[in-house]
Amino acid sequence: MTPLPRIVSAETLDGLAEDDPIAMRSRRDLQRVHRIMGTRSILLRTLRTWPMPRAEATPLRVLELGAGDGSLMLRVAQALAPAWPRVELTLLDRQALIRPETVQQYAELGWTATSTLVDVLDWAAEPDQLQRTGDSNLYWDVIVTNLFLHHFQGQQLTSLLQAVAARCHHFLACEPRRARFALIGSHLIGALGANAVTRQDAVLSVRAGFQSLELSKLWPVLDRTWTLQEDAAGLFSHCFTAVRAGAS
């Protein structure tokens, strides 16, 4: 069967204002979509295989790219906190969607959550900044992203992955799987009560998703510096992980 071609199109939600009622409804839809896709369980399966021992005074540093409202990572943190009791979490997004009560819920787990408002391509623009300044605050133990990389293609995607590789020990991306079964599922998302924006964007997301080893081929270091793994996950997801040699 001929593979589906990858087609990246602008999604409607990305162009809506933070306080647009339609956008707010669509973000609530996405929380249900994550539950159907089993995203939390997929993320936890990988993160739990990465033991992260740290001295009591040195918290883990975790960055989520395209964090949205932070609700998905909060559900991950609630399950992961016993093993990762002290975490400095940076939630990066170009929109201010993190609510104070969400930050407080992280704090109750022992996680310090900070919202950073910046376009990810601006964040990626200077991937060698750590080497120039020696500032360890520019480096993360783990970088995570969910349903985010599929928005990019060409040089933008390559530059973003280069920046990630320059700034972390572990990277995990959970993306839409570009496959006919997932495409059929995206057309049925209205059964969840999703609004028109979510229904349209779901189809676009699958068409822009990934399959096979597409992300591995774009990863900037293809020698023994990194161990890469890329495969289907669950019914609708595609996951890519990169672990730097010598990382715990």
VOGU-3710 file (C-alpha; in Angstrom, 3 decimals, decimal comma):
1> mtplprivsa> 0,000/0,000/0,000  1,354/3,442/-0,933  2,430/5,444/2,154  0,554/8,647/2,880  2,563/11,687/1,799  3,422/14,135/4,562  1,490/17,398/4,149  2,007/20,201/6,690  -0,809/22,778/6,791  -1,537/25,611/9,204
11> etldglaedd> -3,970/24,491/11,914  -6,812/26,796/12,887  -6,227/26,652/16,637  -2,705/28,037/16,245  -4,105/31,233/14,747  -6,743/31,915/17,410  -6,290/34,281/20,351  -5,648/32,815/23,793  -9,041/33,956/25,137  -11,087/33,115/22,056
21> piamrsrrdl> -14,000/30,945/23,309  -13,645/28,647/20,302  -9,945/28,148/21,069  -10,689/27,493/24,752  -13,240/24,849/23,756  -10,764/23,275/21,324  -8,081/23,041/24,022  -10,571/21,213/26,225  -11,231/18,897/23,284  -7,496/18,188/23,096
31> qrvhrimgtr> -7,506/16,968/26,685  -10,084/14,349/25,681  -8,075/13,512/22,561  -5,001/12,837/24,714  -7,037/10,449/26,837  -8,280/8,565/23,764  -4,737/8,397/22,370  -3,348/7,257/25,733  -0,661/9,939/25,561  -0,033/10,026/29,308
41> sillrtlrtw> 0,573/6,284/29,472  2,822/6,395/26,406  4,950/9,145/27,949  5,169/7,420/31,321  6,294/4,133/29,786  9,364/5,850/28,374  10,096/8,292/31,191  10,048/5,505/33,782  12,813/3,703/31,900  15,075/6,736/32,403
51> pmpraeatpl> 16,228/6,625/36,029  17,134/10,119/37,136  19,154/9,939/40,369  20,037/13,363/41,764  21,508/14,751/44,929  18,852/16,242/47,185  20,041/19,775/46,433  20,022/19,289/42,648  16,554/18,986/41,101  15,983/17,466/37,683
61> rvlelgagdg> 15,564/20,001/34,908  12,739/19,220/32,479  11,533/21,294/29,521  8,282/20,821/27,620  8,142/22,442/24,193  4,707/23,565/23,037  3,335/22,980/26,532  -0,077/24,557/25,962  -1,973/24,821/29,236  0,356/22,382/31,027
71> slmlrvaqal> -2,436/19,965/31,883  -0,991/16,914/30,126  2,399/17,239/31,787  0,656/17,767/35,125  -1,042/14,377/34,759  2,351/12,871/33,932  3,927/14,577/36,962  1,242/13,226/39,289  2,247/9,680/38,356  5,975/10,357/38,154
81> apawprvelt> 6,480/12,421/41,318  7,325/9,487/43,636  10,290/8,608/41,395  11,101/12,206/40,419  10,325/14,118/43,641  12,168/17,377/42,832  11,867/18,818/39,362  12,376/22,245/37,832  9,901/22,228/34,951  9,927/24,825/32,192
91> lldrqalirp> 6,696/25,016/30,186  7,510/26,737/26,895  4,806/28,070/24,614  4,192/31,207/22,593  0,824/31,757/24,298  0,169/32,454/27,991  -2,054/29,462/28,771  -0,665/28,289/32,144  -3,076/29,091/34,972  -1,859/29,894/38,522
101> etvqqyaelg> -3,768/26,928/39,925  -1,885/24,626/37,546  1,444/25,965/38,835  0,196/25,381/42,382  -0,741/21,787/41,591  2,808/21,210/40,366  4,150/22,761/43,574  2,122/20,334/45,663  4,042/17,527/43,945  7,409/19,127/44,703
111> wtatstlvdv> 7,795/20,366/41,131  8,635/24,004/40,405  6,846/24,961/37,193  7,796/28,075/35,233  6,016/29,339/32,141  8,248/30,715/29,375  6,596/32,720/26,588  8,639/32,441/23,410  8,276/31,102/19,898  10,103/27,786/19,763
121> ldwaaepdql> 11,961/28,801/16,609  13,362/31,802/18,472  14,346/29,447/21,286  16,085/27,233/18,750  17,871/30,058/16,972  21,082/29,851/19,003  21,656/26,176/19,892  25,305/26,761/20,806  24,582/29,378/23,466  25,427/26,931/26,266
131> qrtgdsnlyw> 28,901/26,353/24,892  29,517/30,107/24,590  28,257/31,119/28,037  28,708/27,985/30,149  25,284/28,660/31,701  23,953/25,291/32,931  20,455/26,784/33,113  20,368/26,477/29,337  20,668/22,694/29,585  17,995/20,156/30,525
141> dvivtnlflh> 18,053/16,579/31,728  14,897/15,869/29,711  13,080/17,676/26,908  9,566/16,483/26,077  7,109/17,500/23,384  3,615/16,288/22,529  1,706/16,735/19,251  4,064/19,585/18,378  6,831/18,628/15,956  4,327/17,863/13,222
151> hfqgqqltsl> 3,732/21,609/12,828  7,200/21,958/11,284  8,952/20,775/8,150  12,111/21,362/6,175  14,783/23,585/7,688  12,558/24,658/10,594  12,197/21,069/11,811  15,891/20,358/11,254  16,931/23,469/13,194  14,567/22,635/16,036
161> lqavaarchh> 15,978/19,121/16,401  19,516/20,511/16,284  18,693/22,848/19,155  17,148/20,029/21,186  20,188/17,790/20,652  22,481/20,607/21,801  20,586/21,208/25,054  19,585/17,925/26,687  20,521/14,373/27,664  17,119/12,799/26,927
171> flaceprrar> 14,476/13,735/24,369  10,967/12,316/23,936  8,477/13,327/21,244  4,967/11,892/20,950  3,403/12,813/17,607  0,456/11,859/15,394  1,045/8,697/13,382  0,636/9,290/9,665  -1,297/6,177/8,737  -4,636/5,356/7,183
181> faligshlig> -6,125/3,945/10,391  -5,199/7,116/12,283  -6,606/9,220/9,448  -9,923/7,374/9,677  -9,915/7,979/13,429  -9,285/11,696/12,934  -12,410/11,952/10,775  -14,472/10,382/13,574  -13,337/12,730/16,328  -16,647/14,536/16,223
191> alganavtrq> -18,071/11,552/18,119  -16,210/12,891/21,169  -18,192/16,112/20,945  -15,248/18,013/19,464  -15,920/21,380/17,891  -15,319/22,282/14,244  -11,792/23,571/14,867  -10,723/20,367/16,593  -12,336/18,200/13,911  -10,537/20,037/11,131
201> davlsvragf> -7,179/20,240/12,926  -7,245/16,544/13,836  -7,227/15,565/10,160  -4,469/18,064/9,369  -2,407/16,754/12,290  -2,490/13,179/11,032  -1,553/14,242/7,503  1,414/16,157/8,973  2,396/13,340/11,327  5,302/10,931/11,137
211> qslelsklwp> 5,993/7,307/10,286  8,892/4,906/9,953  12,237/6,557/10,898  11,536/10,039/9,583  12,609/11,873/12,757  15,649/9,656/13,289  16,902/10,602/9,838  16,677/14,288/10,766  18,407/13,948/14,137  21,706/15,854/13,842
221> vldrtwtlqe> 24,006/13,250/15,423  23,915/9,798/13,878  26,982/8,269/15,546  27,424/6,613/18,948  26,769/9,881/20,757  23,049/9,087/20,804  20,797/6,066/21,017  17,676/6,631/18,932  14,382/4,782/18,960  11,357/5,520/16,804
231> daaglfshcf> 8,192/3,505/16,395  4,403/3,454/16,510  2,840/3,771/19,965  -0,736/2,893/20,835  -3,340/3,117/18,095  -2,691/6,624/16,823  0,710/7,859/18,041  4,276/7,865/16,780  7,118/8,239/19,281  10,750/9,236/18,947
241> tavragas> 13,343/9,082/21,714  16,997/10,108/21,829  19,321/9,335/24,751  22,827/10,734/24,917  25,588/8,185/25,525  26,459/8,020/29,218  23,163/9,541/30,357  21,580/7,797/33,325
//
